[in-house]
Amino acid sequence: MAGEDKTVSGMAGRYASALFDLATESGQVDQVQADLARFQALLDGSDDLKRLVKSPVFSADDQAKAVAAVLDKAGIGGLAGNLIKVVASNRRLFAVEGVIRGFGALVARSRGEITAEVTVAEQLSAAHSKTLSAALKDVLGKEPKIEVKVDPAILGGLIVKVGSRMIDTSLRTKLNSIRTAMKEVG
């Protein structure tokens, strides 16, 4: 049962688990995942929608009405639409992105998929992506889905997160370690 899954936790995890259970029982996991992905794309593309979702200034009624209109316009209905409306009416809309992430994690886990979150200083070339994928496959035993994030602040190297494991080979971390070692010496 999804409620026993430790990959999602807290309030957002409870909503995600409930949605996953309902979607599984009704055979609509793919549809719900697609609807949630569309809503996340709407969030990513609209600062106004992000403000509506995250701001405590709007009343639950205002949030519920606005989200219902957005969902209708986007054609998002069914279980995903109903869940987002319930979250809004319960004054928990700020957690919707966590619910979406949690649902995705539950779906991936149920399918036996592994996701590796890789942070790099600059976009990877096709050759580097292929090499990274092969290295992760050797370590993990199966082909991971790789989510690449670009963060110039790490200066170089990469940070790989798979589940609760993290490997940080970033230049920023190495420089910080050297700085700390120098402080201890002097």
The 8 nearest C-alpha neighbors of each residue, nearest first, counted from 0:
[[1, 2, 3, 4, 20, 16, 19, 17],
 [0, 2, 4, 3, 16, 20, 19, 105],
 [1, 3, 0, 4, 16, 13, 17, 5],
 [4, 2, 1, 0, 5, 16, 6, 7],
 [5, 3, 1, 2, 6, 7, 0, 105],
 [4, 6, 7, 3, 8, 2, 1, 12],
 [7, 5, 4, 8, 104, 105, 101, 162],
 [8, 6, 12, 101, 5, 4, 9, 104],
 [9, 7, 12, 5, 13, 10, 6, 11],
 [10, 8, 12, 11, 13, 7, 14, 97],
 [9, 11, 13, 12, 14, 8, 94, 98],
 [12, 10, 98, 14, 97, 13, 9, 94],
 [13, 11, 8, 7, 15, 9, 10, 14],
 [12, 14, 16, 10, 15, 11, 17, 9],
 [13, 15, 17, 11, 12, 16, 18, 98],
 [16, 14, 102, 12, 98, 18, 13, 101],
 [17, 15, 19, 13, 1, 18, 14, 2],
 [16, 18, 20, 14, 19, 15, 13, 21],
 [17, 19, 15, 21, 16, 20, 22, 14],
 [18, 20, 16, 22, 17, 21, 23, 15],
 [19, 21, 17, 23, 18, 22, 24, 16],
 [22, 20, 18, 24, 23, 19, 25, 17],
 [23, 21, 27, 28, 19, 25, 20, 24],
 [22, 24, 26, 20, 21, 25, 28, 19],
 [25, 23, 21, 22, 26, 20, 27, 19],
 [24, 26, 22, 23, 27, 21, 28, 20],
 [27, 25, 23, 24, 22, 28, 29, 21],
 [28, 26, 22, 30, 25, 29, 31, 23],
 [27, 29, 22, 31, 30, 23, 26, 32],
 [28, 30, 32, 31, 27, 33, 26, 22],
 [31, 29, 33, 27, 32, 28, 34, 79],
 [32, 30, 34, 28, 79, 33, 29, 27],
 [31, 33, 29, 35, 30, 34, 28, 36],
 [32, 34, 36, 30, 31, 35, 29, 37],
 [35, 33, 31, 37, 36, 32, 75, 30],
 [34, 36, 38, 32, 37, 33, 31, 39],
 [35, 37, 39, 33, 34, 38, 32, 40],
 [38, 36, 40, 34, 35, 39, 33, 41],
 [37, 39, 41, 35, 40, 36, 42, 34],
 [38, 40, 42, 36, 41, 37, 43, 35],
 [41, 39, 43, 37, 38, 42, 44, 36],
 [42, 40, 38, 44, 39, 43, 45, 37],
 [43, 41, 39, 40, 44, 45, 49, 48],
 [42, 44, 40, 41, 45, 39, 46, 49],
 [45, 43, 41, 42, 40, 46, 48, 39],
 [46, 44, 48, 47, 42, 43, 41, 49],
 [45, 47, 49, 48, 50, 44, 42, 43],
 [48, 46, 50, 45, 49, 51, 42, 52],
 [47, 49, 51, 45, 50, 46, 42, 52],
 [50, 48, 46, 52, 47, 51, 42, 53],
 [49, 51, 47, 53, 48, 52, 54, 46],
 [52, 50, 48, 49, 54, 53, 47, 62],
 [51, 53, 49, 93, 50, 92, 54, 48],
 [52, 54, 93, 50, 51, 49, 55, 92],
 [53, 55, 56, 50, 51, 52, 57, 93],
 [54, 56, 57, 53, 58, 51, 93, 52],
 [57, 55, 54, 58, 51, 53, 59, 50],
 [58, 56, 55, 61, 62, 54, 59, 51],
 [59, 57, 61, 60, 62, 56, 55, 90],
 [58, 60, 62, 90, 88, 61, 63, 87],
 [59, 61, 63, 58, 62, 64, 88, 87],
 [62, 60, 58, 64, 63, 59, 57, 65],
 [61, 63, 59, 65, 60, 64, 66, 87],
 [62, 64, 87, 60, 66, 88, 61, 65],
 [65, 63, 67, 61, 62, 66, 60, 68],
 [66, 64, 68, 62, 67, 63, 61, 69],
 [65, 67, 69, 63, 68, 64, 62, 70],
 [68, 66, 70, 64, 65, 69, 63, 71],
 [67, 69, 71, 65, 66, 70, 72, 64],
 [70, 68, 66, 72, 67, 71, 73, 65],
 [69, 71, 75, 73, 67, 72, 68, 74],
 [72, 70, 74, 68, 73, 69, 67, 75],
 [71, 73, 69, 70, 74, 68, 75, 67],
 [74, 72, 70, 71, 75, 69, 37, 38],
 [73, 75, 71, 72, 70, 76, 69, 34],
 [76, 74, 70, 80, 73, 34, 71, 77],
 [77, 75, 80, 79, 74, 78, 81, 70],
 [76, 78, 80, 79, 81, 75, 31, 82],
 [77, 79, 81, 80, 82, 31, 76, 22],
 [80, 78, 82, 31, 81, 77, 34, 76],
 [81, 79, 76, 83, 77, 82, 75, 78],
 [80, 82, 84, 78, 79, 83, 77, 85],
 [81, 83, 85, 79, 84, 80, 78, 86],
 [82, 84, 86, 80, 85, 81, 87, 79],
 [83, 85, 87, 81, 82, 86, 63, 88],
 [86, 84, 82, 88, 87, 83, 89, 81],
 [85, 87, 91, 83, 89, 92, 84, 88],
 [88, 86, 92, 84, 63, 90, 85, 89],
 [87, 89, 85, 59, 90, 63, 86, 84],
 [90, 88, 86, 87, 91, 85, 59, 92],
 [91, 89, 87, 59, 88, 92, 86, 93],
 [92, 90, 86, 93, 89, 87, 94, 95],
 [91, 93, 87, 94, 86, 95, 52, 90],
 [92, 94, 53, 52, 91, 95, 96, 54],
 [95, 93, 92, 97, 96, 91, 11, 98],
 [94, 96, 98, 92, 97, 93, 99, 11],
 [97, 95, 99, 98, 94, 100, 39, 93],
 [98, 96, 100, 94, 95, 11, 99, 101],
 [97, 99, 11, 95, 15, 101, 96, 100],
 [98, 100, 96, 102, 97, 101, 35, 103],
 [101, 99, 97, 103, 98, 102, 104, 96],
 [102, 100, 98, 104, 103, 7, 99, 15],
 [101, 103, 15, 105, 99, 104, 100, 98],
 [102, 104, 100, 106, 101, 105, 107, 99],
 [103, 105, 101, 107, 102, 106, 108, 100],
 [106, 104, 102, 108, 103, 107, 109, 101],
 [107, 105, 103, 109, 108, 104, 102, 110],
 [108, 106, 112, 104, 110, 105, 109, 103],
 [107, 109, 111, 105, 110, 106, 112, 104],
 [108, 110, 106, 107, 111, 105, 112, 104],
 [111, 109, 107, 108, 112, 106, 105, 113],
 [110, 112, 108, 109, 107, 113, 106, 141],
 [113, 111, 107, 110, 108, 114, 143, 144],
 [112, 114, 143, 144, 115, 111, 107, 108],
 [115, 113, 144, 143, 145, 161, 116, 112],
 [114, 116, 161, 145, 160, 144, 117, 146],
 [117, 115, 146, 160, 159, 145, 147, 161],
 [116, 118, 159, 147, 158, 146, 148, 115],
 [119, 117, 148, 158, 157, 149, 147, 150],
 [118, 120, 157, 149, 121, 150, 148, 117],
 [119, 121, 151, 150, 155, 154, 149, 153],
 [122, 120, 119, 149, 151, 123, 150, 155],
 [121, 123, 149, 124, 119, 120, 147, 148],
 [124, 122, 127, 128, 121, 125, 119, 126],
 [123, 125, 127, 126, 128, 122, 129, 121],
 [124, 126, 128, 127, 129, 123, 130, 122],
 [125, 127, 129, 124, 128, 130, 123, 131],
 [126, 128, 130, 124, 129, 125, 123, 131],
 [129, 127, 125, 131, 126, 130, 123, 132],
 [128, 130, 132, 126, 127, 131, 125, 133],
 [131, 129, 127, 133, 132, 128, 134, 126],
 [132, 130, 128, 134, 133, 129, 127, 135],
 [131, 133, 129, 135, 130, 134, 128, 136],
 [134, 132, 136, 130, 131, 135, 129, 137],
 [135, 133, 131, 137, 136, 132, 130, 138],
 [136, 134, 138, 132, 137, 133, 139, 131],
 [135, 137, 142, 141, 133, 139, 140, 134],
 [138, 136, 134, 135, 140, 139, 133, 141],
 [137, 139, 135, 136, 140, 134, 141, 133],
 [140, 138, 136, 141, 137, 135, 142, 143],
 [139, 141, 136, 137, 138, 142, 135, 143],
 [142, 140, 136, 139, 143, 137, 113, 135],
 [141, 143, 136, 144, 140, 132, 135, 113],
 [144, 142, 113, 114, 145, 141, 115, 136],
 [143, 145, 114, 115, 113, 146, 142, 112],
 [144, 146, 115, 114, 143, 116, 147, 117],
 [147, 145, 116, 117, 115, 144, 148, 114],
 [146, 148, 117, 118, 116, 145, 149, 119],
 [149, 147, 118, 117, 119, 150, 146, 116],
 [148, 150, 119, 120, 121, 118, 122, 151],
 [149, 151, 120, 152, 119, 153, 148, 118],
 [152, 150, 120, 153, 154, 121, 149, 119],
 [151, 153, 154, 150, 120, 171, 155, 149],
 [152, 154, 171, 151, 155, 169, 120, 170],
 [155, 153, 152, 120, 151, 170, 171, 169],
 [156, 154, 170, 120, 169, 153, 157, 119],
 [157, 155, 169, 168, 170, 119, 120, 158],
 [158, 156, 119, 169, 168, 118, 167, 159],
 [157, 159, 167, 118, 117, 166, 168, 169],
 [158, 160, 117, 166, 165, 116, 157, 167],
 [161, 159, 165, 116, 115, 164, 162, 117],
 [162, 160, 115, 164, 163, 114, 165, 116],
 [161, 163, 164, 160, 114, 115, 165, 6],
 [162, 164, 161, 165, 160, 6, 166, 115],
 [165, 163, 161, 162, 160, 166, 159, 115],
 [166, 164, 160, 159, 167, 161, 163, 158],
 [165, 167, 159, 158, 168, 160, 164, 157],
 [168, 166, 158, 169, 157, 165, 159, 172],
 [169, 167, 157, 156, 158, 166, 170, 172],
 [170, 168, 156, 157, 171, 172, 155, 167],
 [169, 171, 155, 173, 172, 154, 156, 174],
 [170, 172, 153, 174, 169, 173, 154, 175],
 [173, 171, 175, 169, 174, 170, 176, 168],
 [172, 174, 170, 176, 175, 171, 177, 169],
 [175, 173, 177, 171, 176, 172, 170, 178],
 [174, 176, 178, 172, 177, 173, 179, 171],
 [177, 175, 173, 179, 174, 178, 180, 172],
 [176, 178, 180, 174, 175, 179, 181, 173],
 [179, 177, 175, 181, 176, 180, 174, 182],
 [178, 180, 176, 182, 177, 181, 175, 183],
 [179, 181, 177, 183, 182, 178, 176, 184],
 [182, 180, 184, 178, 183, 179, 177, 185],
 [181, 183, 179, 185, 180, 184, 178, 177],
 [182, 184, 180, 181, 185, 179, 178, 177],
 [185, 183, 181, 182, 180, 179, 178, 177],
 [184, 182, 183, 181, 180, 179, 178, 177]]
